[in-house]
Amino acid sequence: MKKILSSLIIVLLTFGIVGCDEFNPETSGLMNTVKPDFERLSKEDVSKVYAEADDIAQTLPSELIDSMNAFAFDLFQELEKEEDSNIFISPFSITTALTMLYNGTDTFTKEEMKEVLHYDSYELSEINEAYQKLIISLLRADADVELDIANSVWIKDDFKPREMFVEQLRQYYFSEVFNRDFSDSNTVDEINNWINDATNEMIPHMLDDINPFTVMYLINAIYFKGDWTHPFEEADTKDESFHMTDEIIDVPMMNQVETLDFFYNEDLIGVELPYGRQRMSMYGFVPRDQTNNIDGIIEKMDFNDFNTLFDEFKEVDNVEVKLPKFKVEYGVKELKDALTNLGMGSAFVDGADLTKIEENLYVGSVAHKAIIEVNEEGSEAAGATIIDIRLESYIEPDTTIDPVFIADQPFLFVIRDNETGAILFMGKINDLT
């Protein structure tokens, strides 16, 4: 343990994370100093980076990662009530942005967010330090998985937030900080361009305009591109049937027989499809009984049921996998109603306590967009979340089986970091038209 902690301290000091520089509103975040340039490293150095990343992951409190994932599952179930078609979100992006906001809350608003985010057992300092470590570990996890995480704070030029709030986001979330004229239409373009760059051009546009009472944006963006450890052969992809709720369509179905981690219980069949060095994986779930609907199974599960599924996967030879090639774009989705239903409604109304940012503020919106493409080589995905913080003077209205996984009907899938358990992306595919 001493060796692990020593390595962690060395990493933190190397990247200038420990300590607090004088506040500078135009200071960029340190994200680019955290992520190594794998192409320039020798194999030996890459192995050292992996070891450091895994050591850092081991220091993270697993219960806190469970808390983040519990919120992800709660939110996914809430969105399930609103959506009949596909859902695809980045729980990591949403939770990161909301945790940045959580740093600015106090009293009743903080208590609501603490309960919704399942942070009841943790002090804010513990949460911030864990996020700092998690970001470092994820960015250094795998040379064969391209993963970019970016956070930013956009401040209206005549608004002065509390320096401690902004400094915490710089120090623990590696946030870039920008002061801009929000009445200038170029600021909208600049924010969209920042998200576009951070998502490798997968999300070119999210923001249409800036509300006249908006004084700050908190933004997270995440980009993921992972090659399968066991790629699908393009020659084996054939048009096959996909059974939607009310019709059957033909889709390009990828096929593979491979030694993989496999799972089943009385309700579900699951398969793990790893990326790169297998620290990150996609987990797919289909109903065991094809007459059942994935929506009904998700609805009756709680987080503990869901979380324990990942412990049940076992390596099996000759697993037959059928997975459709697909591309899904979700959003821009306003999350205000879902978050209010989960219990943090006070953040969105007059009287919200965001006093750790400044007096007389509330959250105008929490907007999210995510996109994923899955093919024979692997997966490419991106997500972004924008939290709009406004002055209060304007409030808007409110048994054993054969190891076969065939995703030829609506299915659930998760992209997960296996070392920490953090869920990066989560989706449900209903419609492939």
Helices and strands as residue ranges (DSSP letters): H 2-14, H 31-34, G 38-40, H 43-59, H 62-82, E 87-89, H 91-102, H 107-116, H 124-139, E 145-156, H 163-173, E 176-180, H 185-198, E 214-227, G 234-236, E 238-243, E 248-264, E 268-275, E 280-287, H 294-300, H 303-309, E 314-324, E 326-334, H 336-339, I 340-344, G 345-348, E 361-374, E 378-391, E 404-406, E 411-417, E 423-429
